[in-house]
Amino acid sequence: KAIAWSPIQSNLLASGGGSKDRAIRIWNSQTGEQISEQKTTSQICSLVWSKFGKELVSSHGFEKN
């Protein structure tokens, strides 16, 4: 559903899953390794890194979030 490249680390990619997956994952795009995973209670609709790449903001679907 959503992806965002880090503005400060070119090999860092965040991805967000749909209504069945419901997870935000951080990847090393050079190695294909998953660095971290955060489960959520809803689908991830968008991801945006902060200007300095230290924070990640997500928006979600479903009305109860």
N, C-alpha and C positions, 0 to 999 in steps of 0.2 A: 504493500500500500504506500509506503513512504521511504525515501532515502535522502541522505544529506552527507556531503563530503565535509570533512573538517577544514576550516579556513587556515589552520596553522600547521597541520600535519597531513601532507598530500596522500598518504597511504591509509588514512583512517576514514572509515565509512560507517555511518549509522543507518540501520534499516529497521522498519517497523512493519509488523505483520497485520493481516486482516482479521476478520471476526472469529476465525477458528484458531489462529496462532496467538494473537494478542501479546506479542513480545517485542521489545526493543533490543536489538543486538548491535554490538560494536565489532567491526571487523578490521583486520589488517589485510588490505587489498593486495599487498605484495605476496603474502604467504597463503592467503585464503583462510587463515586462522580466525576463529571467533574469539574475541578478547573478553567480552562480557555479555550478559543477558539479563534483562529485567522484565519479568512477567507483569502484565497489567490485567485489568478486568474488562477491557474493551479493545476494539480495533484501533490501530494507530492510523490517523488520517494524514498527518504531516509531521515533519521533524525539521528543526532549524537550530544550527549551532550558534552560540553567542559570537560576537565579533572576535573575541580572543580565543575561542575554541575551548573554553573551560567548562561551559554548561551547554546542555542540550534541552531544548523546549519541544514538547510534543502536544499535539491536539488529538482528541479521541472522538470516536463515534458513540452512538447510543445516548439516549437522553438522561440517564442516571449518573453521568460522570461530570 
